[in-house]
Amino acid sequence: MIGFIGLGVMGEPICRNLAAKSGQKVIAYDLVPEPLERLAAAGVQAAQSVRDVAEKADYIFLSLPGGKEVKHVCAGPGGSLMLRAKSNAYIIDLSTTPVALAREMYDRFHARGIHFVDAPVARTRDAADKGTLSIMVGGPEATFKRVRPLLAHIGSDITHCGAAGAGQAMKLINNMMLFQNVLALAEGLGLARRIGLDPQLALEVLSKGSADSFALRNHGMKAMLPGEFPEHAYSVDYARKDLAYALELAKQAKIELTGAQNVGAMLDKAAAAGLDKSYFPVIAKLINPE
């Protein structure tokens, strides 16, 4: 049986794909009932607690907001996975967390005869719906090979990045670079608008040249151009969290990342302006307020 904990923006569609494609029963848990009610139509069984999932599932996926939540679910008091998961179970953490936490969880689970891999996901909610996520995996080769068939139900690009923590490291680098791309795009689009260029034409022209990027075609054309920055998406708060993890990793590696620090300041400014719950490309509003 497959277990799933955390049914938010990404977790719910990922869980639905596992239920539809894996051929296994799926049991899931979340703090709020609504996603569990929606997933019931896909055959997903609602669990009563983390302990309930731990005691029934052989493979347990986590899709949680960050390191604090992952540590609580994995190693908190009472019904945590570390105390309740089956021997030889597999914990697959799709969340984005600090690298040091991924390594700590690997070591602690390993000592109990439980397999742990960090497997954070990249791309959009649409990719989660379609099962075309990019998944970066850290952990032993043998464990990666064991969980890869399940990951193939939710992702189209699955990469073994190295030992425990390597998946998280790659995800943090990915997000750090994305945030900087989005800031550059916000500045370019802001300048185009300020001098009277058609913003849609500007993005179309940029997409045909060396300024083209995933950020331009997704965040630029789908959010920044129409000015749509909904809540319940990948928010400014989430971006600040992930960037803080990346900057902490850089501090440990003793490397200065001035571009990352710059976009961090812009994200902080957005939060201070009350945009903390909005989709993070909302930083475009700070470049060229309308």
Secondary structure, DSSP 8 states (H G I E B T S, - for coil): -EEEE--STTHHHHHHHHHHHSSS-EEEE-SSSHHHHHHGGGT-EE-SSHHHHHHH-SEEEE--SSHHHHHHHHHSSSS-HHHHS-TT-EEEE-S---HHHHHHHHHHHHHTT-EEEE--EES-HHHHHHT-EEEEEES-HHHHHHHHHHHTTTEEEEEEEESTTHHHHHHHHHHHHHHHHHHHHHHHHHHHHHTT--HHHHHHHHTTSTT--HHIIIIIIIIITTT---SSSSBHHHHHHHHHHHHHHHHHHT---HHHHHHHHHHHHHHHTT-TTSBGGGGHHHHS--
